[in-house]
Amino acid sequence: MRLSVLVLAAAALAAPTLAAAQTLPSLPALDETPAQRTARRAAMLPPVPQEDTALQAAVAATTRPEADRARDVYRHPFETLTFWGLTPGMTVVEIEPGRAGWWRNILEPYAAATGGTYVAVSRPLEGMQVPDGSADMIVVARALHNWHRNDRTAPYMQAFFKALKPGGVLAIEQHRSVDGLNPDETAPHGYVPESYVIHAAQAAGFVLDGRSELNANPKDDRDHPYGVWTLPPTRVSAPREGNTYDRPTPLTEAERAAADAVGESDRMTLRFRKPA
């Protein structure tokens, strides 16, 4: 079910807006009769929320690569961005968007259409490319397993906290291992425990504001010959040179079909806030 987004101020753009601005009635008179009270309350009907049509348009745009749009069934972009709290006019920083730019192909045109700003940052420790305390949202997708292996998680989290404004959101989507496992053992396979991510964010000063199972996949048992990359969309089917964690033999046709049937990975979807 798609969620509706409430926005506190009306916007002239096609974005999450209120169907009509709410006009507050005058204060009740001291001698208000029951009939007058009923009429006054009837005039205070709440505004009807509408879905974010600008975001819907960005997700549905035919300018997005066809391969990107084919993955929406697994990544739920509209629902995920709504859960994270994306609204018009935001300054959104995406960390390590990569060459394919899956989220970028939605966030950048959305920002352009709604008067916001999209910033891509590949090396956070060299600069977040926004003034300290100015970002509304920082998006991190499928990256923490790499950061853990290079001891970058803590300094990155600190950089994010510094860049966000008070009340700003750190939005995370990440391949999820069984909780309680050692990330030293799971990260080389592309997965980390949800508790590891939560503790890392909290250590930097963030508050956990929401958890969603939008991107959960119970079919993913996390036991794959070439880690999470065995699954779509990467679909590694043979050992990679120099990767000591890979099985030494290629997938059989039956194994390839079984991995494809799983779909994309089981993922945590988390929303953190910098305290106001």
C-alpha positions, -999 to 999 in steps of 0.1 A, spaced: 0 0 0 14 34 -10 18 59 18 6 95 17 29 123 25 18 152 46 36 185 40 33 214 64 34 241 38 15 243 6 37 241 -26 29 253 -60 48 224 -75 34 189 -82 46 174 -50 32 161 -17 7 189 -10 -25 195 8 -56 194 -14 -65 228 -2 -51 251 24 -69 248 57 -86 280 68 -89 281 106 -122 294 118 -124 322 143 -123 313 180 -156 303 195 -177 330 212 -182 326 249 -220 323 244 -216 297 216 -247 275 213 -245 237 207 -257 243 171 -230 269 165 -204 246 180 -214 218 157 -212 241 127 -178 254 138 -163 219 142 -177 209 108 -158 238 92 -125 224 107 -124 193 86 -87 184 82 -71 188 47 -71 158 25 -35 145 19 -24 137 -16 5 114 -26 37 130 -39 30 133 -76 64 147 -83 80 116 -68 56 93 -86 66 110 -118 103 107 -111 99 70 -104 78 64 -134 99 85 -158 108 67 -190 141 85 -189 151 61 -162 170 31 -176 147 2 -183 169 -20 -162 165 4 -132 127 4 -136 126 -34 -137 142 -35 -102 114 -14 -87 96 -45 -77 124 -54 -54 135 -19 -42 102 -1 -38 115 34 -45 83 54 -39 75 36 -7 111 37 6 116 74 -1 82 81 15 92 62 46 125 81 48 105 113 47 115 128 13 97 161 7 100 189 -19 128 214 -16 151 192 4 189 191 1 196 154 -3 231 140 -2 237 105 -16 268 87 -5 287 67 -31 259 65 -57 281 45 -81 283 45 -118 248 31 -123 233 57 -101 201 38 -93 189 62 -66 204 92 -83 182 86 -114 152 93 -92 165 118 -66 183 142 -90 153 149 -113 130 150 -82 151 177 -67 152 196 -99 114 194 -102 107 205 -66 132 232 -60 156 210 -40 192 201 -43 208 168 -50 245 162 -41 265 131 -49 295 124 -26 319 96 -33 346 104 -6 329 117 25 361 121 44 374 145 18 343 167 22 305 164 22 302 192 -4 275 209 16 280 234 45 280 218 79 244 215 93 227 222 60 216 188 46 181 176 51 187 140 42 217 117 36 210 85 17 232 54 21 224 24 0 242 -10 2 275 3 13 281 -5 50 296 -39 43 324 -22 24 329 4 50 332 -22 78 360 -40 59 380 -7 57 372 7 91 353 36 76 319 32 93 326 53 124 343 83 106 317 83 79 289 84 104 305 113 121 308 131 88 271 125 81 261 138 116 281 170 110 266 176 76 230 172 86 209 200 100 192 194 134 162 171 127 178 159 95 175 123 83 201 96 77 184 71 54 199 36 51 192 6 29 216 -23 35 219 -61 29 210 -77 62 227 -107 78 211 -127 107 214 -105 138 240 -115 163 266 -126 138 300 -110 136 302 -84 109 339 -93 103 325 -126 90 294 -114 72 307 -82 56 329 -100 30 298 -116 17 279 -83 14 258 -85 46 259 -69 80 236 -73 111 210 -46 116 221 -41 152 256 -33 139 242 -4 117 220 9 145 248 9 171 272 26 146 247 54 139 238 58 176 275 61 185 278 91 162 248 108 179 219 97 157 185 86 171 168 56 155 135 71 141 120 42 122 125 7 109 107 -8 79 104 -43 63 96 -28 29 127 -43 14 127 -76 34 131 -108 14 125 -140 34 136 -161 4 172 -148 9 190 -173 32 223 -153 28 242 -185 19 254 -179 -16 286 -192 -34 297 -157 -42 281 -137 -15 252 -113 -21 266 -107 -56 253 -142 -66 218 -127 -66 203 -103 -90 211 -77 -102 249 -86 -103 243 -123 -108 279 -135 -104 280 -171 -116 316 -181 -113 345 -175 -89 361 -141 -91 398 -138 -95 415 -131 -62 384 -134 -41 392 -160 -14 356 -161 -2 342 -174 -35 334 -210 -41 360 -224 -65 335 -238 -89 309 -221 -111 271 -223 -107 252 -251 -124 222 -241 -145 199 -252 -117 218 -231 -91 217 -201 -114 179 -205 -117 175 -209 -80 195 -178 -72 175 -158 -97 143 -171 -81 153 -155 -48 153 -121 -63 173 -93 -47 187 -95 -12 170 -92 22 175 -56 33 170 -35 63 155 -1 57 163 24 85 156 60 93 178 79 118 175 116 129 200 141 141 185 154 173 170 189 170 
